[in-house]
Amino acid sequence: MDSRIAAAALALAAGDPLGALNRVALRDDPPALALRGVAMAQLGDFARARALLRSAARAFGPREAVARARCVVAEAEIALVSRDLGWPARALDTAHATLAAHGDRVNAAYARYLTARHLLLTGRIDEAGQTLDGLDPASLPPVLQATHALVAAGIAMRRLQSKPATAAIAQARRAARRAGIPSLSAEVESAAQALRSPAARRIARGDERPLRLEEVEALLASKALVVDACRHVVRNAGAVVSLATRPVLFSLARALAQAWPEDVPRDTLIAHAFRTRHADASHRARLRVEIGRLRTLLCALAGISATGRGFALVPHRAREVVVLARPVEEKHAAVLALLADGESWSSSALALALGASQRSVQRALETLSAAGKIQSLGHGRARRWMTPPLSGFTTALLLPSPLPID
């Protein structure tokens, strides 16, 4: 490796893309093309970065498998940052195998971290944890130690484990300080801010207040009967009843929980569950059927008693009933929460992350755009959506919902 290539590589490792370009901007040999691609990625020009990396990968000879694999890893990182979640994961796995076989331990580890981050972003938390468990950051450079800790913090937050998340962010902060890269330190502080921001709202006895992650964790570990509107389940003392595929039943459960210990009039329950203002005999008959179904599902946790004007929730053991709701409730809150990370997303990437159909996501995006809550960039397949981060609002990735968004 000649001295200018080595100097450019060191500049990129230190987070100085302009310094790297000063050394290789006019060169078209494969190593220079690859370094230019990484530099353009650090500057945010992802389209140009991807083109340069692909040119470099083609230009490297058949005996330069490691160099080509490094280009693939760099392109995978660009895909992740630009939220191209449909980028072929198999190519990254192949690159990891090549790097590991040739002893490039650092870049092989980085490929695995990219895989873990992709899994985390798409809600596959257990798989992300398994990927991370196979990596030992102790012998890696500080930048990768910080990356490891950030992924660990993300997994802990999504598992509602506040102490491991806090410890992981502290580790990431120390590693980022040793790495001396401002953008990495900013990423760590962004994760720390997400941990401090409200993750949900507590609604009980007519009172409502925001909860941070550790408070959510404490509530779920308490003896209260919790109607979880973030995951659409009912919880008490370790027992969980899922109503994720029964939206009418969950709507009834939430209405009853929010009114507890009082009862809820029949017409109010009909309006909540069936979305109609004018109740008739058929609606009342359907309400009796749905209440019966809900009573059967919740029999181990609570009963539902009929009153003169409606129905009331009667917990068996819990002395308190609490509704756990999203920090911001609106029809397309899950889409807004993902866009709140400040990155630009395609509709296909949002669909993958939410587990919804792309057409459903597109309808949600059009509605939010018409309301002025988000904006789009580009046209056609290059169209991306984004919004500035919402003040005091942590992303729904802390409390993901398995429900469709429309």
N, C-alpha and C positions, 0 to 999 in steps of 0.2 A: 504494500500500500504506500503510495507516494505521500509526501508531507502535507500537501494541500487537502487531499482526501482525508487524511488523519485529522487535520485541524478542523475541517468541516464537520466530521463526525463528533469530535469533542464539543464543538459549539452546539450542535443539535442536542447532545446529551445534557448540556447545561441549560437548555431552553433558550438558545440564542439563534433563531432561524435566519435572521438578517446577517449575522456573522458568518454562518455557513454559506449562504448564497453569495456573499462577497468573495468566497474562495472558489466556488464551483459553478457560478451562474452561466458562464460562457462555455462550459465543457459538455460534451455529448457522449462521453464514454459511459459504460454501464454503471460503474460505481457513482459517478457524478450525477447521472440521471436519478438514481435511487435516492441519493442525498437531497437532491433538489425536490424530489417528490415529498420526502419527509418534511423538508423546510416549508413547502407550500401548504402542507397539511397543518403544520403548527401555526401558519399565518391565516388559516381558515379558508383557503381556496381549494376545496376538496375535489372539485372536478379536475382541475389542473394537476393536483397531486396524484389522483388516481391514474390519469393518463401517463404521467411521468413514470410512475412505479410499474405500470404494465409495459411501457417501452423498455425499462431497465430489465425486467424479468425476461423479456424476449431477447434482449441483447446479450445477456449472460450465456456463456457456452454450456454445452451438455455436462461438462465436468464441474460446473459451478452451481451445484444443487443447493448448497447452503445459502448462497447469495440470492438465488431465486426464491427460496423459502422465506428469507427475511423480507423480500418484497411482498410476498403473500401476507405475512403477518402485519406489515405496515398497511397494506390495503384493507385488511380485516379491521384494523383499528379505525381507519377512516370510515368504513361502513358503519361501525358501531357508533362513532361520534355523530355521524350524519343521519343516524337512525335508519339506516338501510338494513332492517332486521331480516330481510329475505336473502341476504348475501350467503352464498353456500358455505355452511359450516364444515362440510367435508374437506374443502380446500385447506382450511385452517388446521384441521386434524392431521392432514397429510404433511403440511409444513412443520407442525410440531414433531411428528415422527422423524422427519428428515433432520431437523435441528438436533433432536435428542440423540439420534444415531451418530451424528458427526461431532458430538461433544459440545455443542453450543448451548450450554446449560441456561444461560441468562435469557436468550431469546426463546428457547423452548418453554421456559417458565412463563415468559410474557404471553406466549400464545395460549397457555392454559388460563391465564388471568383474563384474557379477552373472551375466552369461551365462558368462563364463570360470569363475567359481566353481562354477556349476551343472555345467558340463562336467567340471571337475576332480573334483567329488564323485561323478559317475557314471562315472568312469574313462576319459573321452574326453580323454586327456592331449594328444594332438597337436592336436586341435581347440581345446583351451584355450590351447595355446601360440600357435596361429595368431591367435586372438582377441586375445591379449595383445600380439603383435607389431605389431598395427595401432594401438596406443595409445602416445602419447608423454606420460609423466607429468611431464616437466620443467616445463611451464607450468600444471600443475594444483595445487589446494590441497594442503597437507601430508597431510590425511586420505586423499585419493585416491592420493597418492604412496605412503603406507603400504599402502593396499589393493593397489596394483600390485605392490609388493615382496612382500607376503604371498602373492599368487597366484603370482608368479614362484618364490618359495621352495617352494610346494607342488608346482609342476610339476617343479622340480629334484629334490626329494626322491623323487618318484615315478619319475623317470628315473635315480635312484641317482647323482646328481651332487652330491656333498657340498660342493665349493668354491663353485659358484654358489648353492647353497642357503644356505650360511653368509653369503655376501656379500649376498644378498637380505634375509636377516633383519637384518643390520646396517643396511641401508638403511631397512628398515621401522621399526627401533627409532629411528633418527634422525628420520624423518618423524613418527612418533608422538609423539616428544618435542616437536617443533615444534607439532604439532596441540594438545597439551595435553589430550587426552581420555583419562581413566583406563581406560575400557573398551577402547579401542584399544590402549593400552600392554599391557593384560592379554592381549589376543589375540596380540600379538607375542611376549610371553613364553611363552605356551602353545605357539606354533610353535617357539620356540627350545628349549623343553623336549622337544618331540617329536624334534627333531634330535639332542639329547643322549642320548635314551633308547635302549635296545637295539632294533635293528630286526630282528635275526635271531639265530640260534644257530649256532655252528660245531661240527660233530661230526666228529672224525677220530681214528683209532687208539684208540678208547675214551675220548677226552678231549672235554669239552664246555665251551664258554664263550660268553657273549653277545658280540655284535658291534654296534657303532654303525654308522651309515650309511656313514661314510668307510671303515670296516674292511670292510664288505660290498663297497663299490666296489673296494677294493684286492684283495680275494679274487677277484672276478670278472675283474679285469684280470690276475691272476697266471697262471702256467702250470699250476696245479693242475686236475685233473679235478673239476668241481663238480657234484654231484647236487643241484639246486636244488629243495627241497621247498616253496618259497614259490610258484614259478611252474610247477613240475612239468616241468622241462627238465633236460637234461644238457649241460654246457658245458665247453669246453676250447679255449683259444687262439683265441677268436673264433668257433669253430664251435658251433652250438647244435642239439640234437636235442630236439624237443618230444614229451613223452609226456602232454600235458595231457588228451588224449582216450583214453588207454590206462592206466587206473588200475592194472590188474594188472601191466603191464610196469613202471610206475614203482615200484610196491611192491617188485618184485624188484630193480630197479636200486638202490633205496635200501638194501635189506637187504645187498646185495653190497658197496655202497660203505661202509656203516658197519662191516662186518667186515674190509675191506681192511687189510692184505695177506693176511689169513687167508681161508679158504673158509667157506662157509655150508652146514650140513647140509641135505639135501633136505627133511626133515620141517619144519625151521625155515622154509625158503622157502615151503613149502606152507601153513603156518600164517599167514605174513605175507600171502601173495598171495590165498589162497582162503578165509581166515578159518575154518579148521576145525582141530580138535585131533586128529582121527582120520584119518590119511592112509591111503588104500588104493591099489590098483593104478591105478585111473582117475585119481586125483589125481597120481600120479607120471608117468603118461603125459601128462596135461595140462601138468605142469610142464616136461617135455622140449619140448613144443610151444611154450610161452610163452618159455622160455629161447632157443629157436631164433629166435623172432621178435625178441626183445630183442637177440640177437647180431647179427642182420641190421641193425637200426636203428642200433646203436652201432658198426658196423664201422669207421667212419672215426675213432672216438675210442678205442675199447678193444675187447678181446676178452673172451670168457667161457669159461674152461677148466673142463672136468669134472675132478673129483678123486674119490678113493676114497669120500668121504662126501657130496659135494655139488658146489658150483660156486664159482668164484672169479673176481673181476674182474681183468683184466690190462690196464692202460692202455698205449697204444702209445707215447706220448711223455711224458706227465705223470709226475713223480716222487712226486706226492702225490694222494690222493683225499680229498675233503672233502664232507660233507653240509651244506648250508645249510638250516636249518629255521626255522620260525616261532619268535618269542620265547616264545609259550605254545602248546602243542599240545593241542588238544582238538577234538572232532568239529565243533563249531560255532564255531571260533576266529574266522572271518571276521565272523560276526554280532557276537560280543563285541567285536571290534576296532573296528567302526563305532560301536557303542554307547558305547565308551570315550571318545568325544569329549565326553560329558556332556550332549549334546542329546537331546531326546526324538524318537524315530523312529516312523513308522507302518510296518506290515509292507509296504505297497506301495512306500514309499520305499526300504526295505532291499532289496526285490527288484530295484528299478531299479539301485541302486548295486552290487549283487552280480552282476547279470546272471542271476539265478535266478528260478524260478517263485514266485509269491506263496504258493502252498500249501506249497512246500518251506520257505520262510522262516517261515511260520506254525508248521509242525511244529518247526522249530529253536527258535523263541521259546517255544513251550509246554514243550519239554524243558528249556531254560535256566531258565525261570520255576519249573518244578517242582523244579529243583536249587537254587533260591534265589540264582541268579547275576544275575538281572535282575528288574525289576519293571515293572508296567504301570500306566498312568494312563488313566482314562476307560473308555468302553464303546463297543462297536459300531464304526462308522466313525471315531469320534473317539479310539479307543484308541491310545495311544502307549507305546513301550517305552524304557527307559533304564537306565543303570547308572552308578554313580560311576566316574570314571577309574581304571584299574588302575595301581597303583604300578609305575613302572619299565617300562611297557609302551607302546610306540609303536604307533599304529594300523596295521592291515594295508594301509592305503592306500599306505604306503611300499613294500610288497611285495605287490601285489594278486594274487589267484589267479583264474584263469579257470574253475576247476572248480565244479560244483554243490556246494552246501553239505550235501546229505544223502546 
